[in-house]
Amino acid sequence: MQTGSQQPLQQEFDSLSPARVANRREFVAGLVASGFALAVQPVAAQSVIKTPADGLVAGTVEIPAGDITLRGYRAMPAGKGSFPVVLVVEEIFGVHEWIQDICRRLAKVGYLAVAPDLFARQGDPTQYDTIPKIFENVISKVPDAQVMRDLDAAAAWAGKNGGNAARLGITGFCWGGRITWLYAAHNPKLKAGVAWYGRLVSAPSELSPKHPIDLVGEIKAPVLGFYGGKDQGIPVDSVEKMGAALKAAGSRSEVRIYPEADHGFLADYRPSFNPAAAADAWPKALAWLQQHGV
């Protein structure tokens, strides 16, 4: 049975139409998937973007994170250098092929992009065949505080492995969009973030005590949030409420709505992909990061 605090999250996931946990001295936790998550099969093959890894260093990495070592996917330009860092925060489907491709896209324009498996302690979402199963077995069990610590660990790892820790950004999708806002309030060293259709308003719970709308006054780095006007899981009025709160607080953060786009409009592997909105938003995302020092 879902609690009142779980139900809004389930609504967001509905709009989208086993890990080993132990001491990191003994085990590595998490998964970098080969291909796409089961819950999003079959993919929309006609629109899937495949970014090649030529000219890049790309693949699975291991990130020390307190009690365990997390697996993640990293892509960066080949050769020596201190590259600006972008943390890439997964959708509910885990670090599957699309998230890996986002990392390669960012690496192609000069970033060290790293996507840690933030669900490693709770489970492997790529192996569940439906969204409700992912929510029940994995997502509903992930504490925000744990995610913030793991992102800090990923940022620290990147700074020691080819990245410039002084030029740190973050971007996230769906579940990761909400996390992007939270991390901008959490880490004072963050330069900028780009949040893609992340939930902004919801009831508090033990694992998620605050949501982006509650943290407007604490957001330290400017965030650009992209939303779809046809998203049934994230009402437009909640996006407008967030925009008004940001403006009232004198924040540098912004929200933008694409009226004809649905949830997941950048996800070229899904039926929700909106080529026009995606083509407009992606360059704006890159420009936002660069404008703010990432």
Secondary structure, DSSP 8 states (H G I E B T S, - for coil): ---TTHHHHHHHHHTT-----S-TTT-EE--B-SS--GGG-S--TTT------TTEEEEEEEEEETTEEEEEEEEEESSS--EEEEEEE--TT-B-HHHHHHHHHHHHTT-EEEEE-TTTTT--GGG-SSHHHHHHHTGGG--HHHHHHHHHHHHHHHHHTTEEEEEEEEEEETHHHHHHHHHHHH-TT--EEEEES--------SS----GGGGGGG--S-EEEEEETT-SSS-HHHHHHHHHHHHHTT-S-EEEEETT--TTTT-TTSTT--HHHHHHHHHHHHHHHHHTT-
